[in-house]
């Protein structure tokens, strides 16, 4: 009997260790993807600035509210990159409530939290004659980007769609349409 108990304890310890190892592997993998995301978005903005013959400029910001400021002739974009690592659908239910999901109609969705602080940020004043705009870049893509218009009507979101005063684009769209992805 004692041998059986020791065997069960060893099995439980091995299972716990395997779970810990899997969690560590998942965390490292996610961190690598987030690091790659930051490098790729930074490189895309750098390319945009270079191709414009430095008419535009950008700055990497280290805070939780937004990640970059892109300055063009008319606008100052406050950019927040939102990771969508599983390429899920994104549904914008209201200005603050956004959800990830494999199928928008299914209730078991995850809430997008990264958008809230920038949406709440009050940046209505012009700086240096530039109009402030908020831009969300979904990285790397979204299966579909939709916005709830009313209780039973949805609208697909593209780069021109005004989403409660904000612009939303996917990273893939941004790099494929550098100068056409946002109004500069």
C-alpha positions as CSV (number, residue, x, y, z in Angstrom):
1,X,0.0,0.0,0.0
2,X,2.8,2.4,0.9
3,X,4.5,1.6,-2.5
4,X,1.2,2.6,-4.3
5,X,1.0,5.9,-2.3
6,X,4.6,6.7,-3.2
7,X,4.0,5.9,-6.8
8,X,0.9,8.2,-6.9
9,X,2.9,11.0,-5.2
10,X,5.7,10.7,-7.9
11,X,3.1,10.7,-10.7
12,X,1.4,13.8,-9.2
13,X,4.8,15.6,-8.9
14,X,5.6,14.7,-12.5
15,X,2.3,16.1,-13.7
16,X,2.7,19.3,-11.7
17,X,6.2,19.7,-13.1
18,X,5.0,19.1,-16.7
19,X,2.3,21.7,-16.2
20,X,4.8,24.2,-14.9
21,X,7.1,23.5,-17.8
22,X,4.2,24.0,-20.3
23,X,3.3,27.3,-18.7
24,X,6.9,28.5,-18.9
25,X,7.2,27.4,-22.6
26,X,3.9,29.2,-23.4
27,X,5.0,32.4,-21.6
28,X,8.4,32.4,-23.4
29,X,6.7,31.8,-26.8
30,X,4.2,34.6,-26.2
31,X,7.0,37.0,-25.1
32,X,8.9,36.2,-28.3
33,X,5.8,36.9,-30.4
34,X,5.2,40.2,-28.6
35,X,8.9,41.2,-29.1
36,X,8.6,40.4,-32.8
37,X,5.4,42.4,-33.0
38,X,7.1,45.5,-31.5
39,X,10.1,45.1,-33.9
40,X,7.8,44.7,-37.0
41,X,5.6,47.6,-36.1
42,X,8.6,49.8,-35.4
43,X,10.2,48.8,-38.7
44,X,6.9,49.5,-40.6
45,X,6.7,53.0,-39.1
46,X,10.4,53.6,-39.9
47,X,9.8,52.5,-43.5
48,X,6.8,54.9,-43.7
49,X,8.9,57.8,-42.5
50,X,11.8,56.9,-44.9
51,X,9.5,56.5,-47.9
52,X,8.0,59.9,-47.2
53,X,11.4,61.5,-47.4
54,X,11.1,62.3,-43.7
55,X,7.9,64.4,-44.1
56,X,6.5,62.3,-41.3
57,X,8.1,61.4,-38.0
58,X,7.4,58.8,-35.3
59,X,8.4,58.3,-31.8
60,X,8.3,55.1,-29.7
61,X,6.6,55.8,-26.4
62,X,7.1,53.8,-23.2
63,X,3.8,53.9,-21.4
64,X,0.7,51.8,-21.1
65,X,-1.7,54.2,-22.9
66,X,-0.1,54.3,-26.4
67,X,2.9,52.8,-28.1
68,X,3.9,55.4,-30.8
69,X,3.2,58.9,-31.9
70,X,3.2,59.3,-35.7
71,X,3.3,62.9,-36.9
72,X,2.2,63.8,-40.4
73,X,1.4,67.1,-42.2
74,X,-2.1,67.3,-40.7
75,X,-2.3,64.8,-37.9
76,X,-0.6,63.5,-34.8
77,X,-1.6,59.9,-34.4
78,X,-1.5,58.2,-31.0
79,X,-0.9,54.6,-31.9
80,X,-1.7,51.5,-29.8
81,X,-0.8,48.1,-31.0
82,X,-3.2,45.4,-30.0
83,X,-1.9,41.8,-30.2
84,X,-4.3,39.3,-31.8
85,X,-2.0,36.4,-31.7
86,X,-4.6,33.8,-32.6
87,X,-6.0,35.8,-35.6
88,X,-9.4,35.8,-34.0
89,X,-12.4,37.9,-35.0
90,X,-12.7,41.3,-33.3
91,X,-16.1,42.8,-32.5
92,X,-16.5,46.4,-31.4
93,X,-19.6,46.5,-29.3
94,X,-19.2,50.0,-28.0
95,X,-16.4,52.6,-27.8
96,X,-14.8,50.7,-24.8
97,X,-16.1,47.2,-25.2
98,X,-14.2,45.1,-27.8
99,X,-14.1,41.3,-27.9
100,X,-11.9,38.6,-29.4
101,X,-13.5,35.4,-30.5
102,X,-13.4,32.6,-32.9
103,X,-16.9,33.2,-33.9
104,X,-18.5,36.5,-33.1
105,X,-22.0,35.0,-32.5
106,X,-20.7,32.8,-29.7
107,X,-20.8,34.3,-26.2
108,X,-17.6,32.8,-25.0
109,X,-15.3,35.7,-26.0
110,X,-12.4,37.4,-24.5
111,X,-12.4,41.1,-23.8
112,X,-9.9,43.3,-25.4
113,X,-8.4,45.4,-22.6
114,X,-5.5,47.1,-24.4
115,X,-7.7,49.7,-26.0
116,X,-9.4,51.3,-23.0
117,X,-6.8,53.7,-21.7
118,X,-6.2,55.3,-25.1
119,X,-9.9,55.6,-25.8
120,X,-10.4,57.3,-22.5
121,X,-7.4,59.6,-23.1
122,X,-8.6,63.2,-23.8
123,X,-6.5,64.6,-26.6
124,X,-8.8,67.1,-28.3
125,X,-6.3,69.9,-28.4
126,X,-4.1,70.5,-31.4
127,X,-0.3,70.4,-30.9
128,X,1.9,72.3,-33.3
129,X,-1.1,72.7,-35.6
130,X,-1.6,69.0,-35.9
131,X,-5.0,67.4,-35.2
132,X,-4.8,64.5,-32.8
133,X,-6.1,61.1,-33.9
134,X,-6.1,57.7,-32.2
135,X,-5.1,54.7,-34.3
136,X,-5.3,51.1,-33.2
137,X,-3.2,48.6,-35.1
138,X,-4.3,45.0,-34.7
139,X,-1.3,42.7,-34.9
140,X,-0.9,40.7,-37.1
141,X,-4.4,40.5,-38.5
142,X,-8.0,39.8,-37.6
143,X,-10.2,37.2,-39.2
144,X,-12.8,39.9,-39.4
145,X,-13.2,43.3,-37.8
146,X,-16.8,44.3,-37.2
147,X,-18.6,46.9,-35.3
148,X,-22.1,46.6,-33.8
149,X,-24.3,49.3,-35.3
150,X,-27.5,48.4,-33.4
151,X,-28.9,45.3,-31.8
152,X,-29.1,43.3,-35.0
153,X,-26.9,45.0,-37.4
154,X,-23.1,44.8,-37.9
155,X,-20.7,46.7,-40.1
156,X,-17.3,45.6,-41.3
157,X,-14.5,48.0,-40.2
158,X,-11.9,49.2,-42.6
159,X,-9.3,51.9,-42.6
160,X,-11.8,54.6,-43.4
161,X,-14.4,53.6,-40.8
162,X,-14.9,56.0,-38.0
163,X,-15.1,53.8,-34.9
164,X,-16.3,56.2,-32.2
165,X,-13.7,58.8,-33.3
166,X,-10.9,56.3,-33.7
167,X,-9.3,54.4,-36.7
168,X,-8.6,50.7,-36.6
169,X,-6.4,48.8,-39.1
170,X,-4.6,45.5,-39.1
171,X,-0.9,45.3,-39.2
172,X,-1.0,43.3,-42.5
173,X,-3.2,45.9,-44.1
174,X,-0.9,48.7,-42.8
175,X,2.3,47.2,-44.3
176,X,0.7,46.4,-47.6
177,X,-0.8,49.8,-47.9
178,X,1.7,52.1,-46.1
179,X,0.6,55.4,-47.6
180,X,-3.1,54.5,-48.1
181,X,-3.8,52.8,-44.8
182,X,-4.4,56.0,-42.9
183,X,-5.1,59.6,-43.9
184,X,-1.8,61.4,-43.5
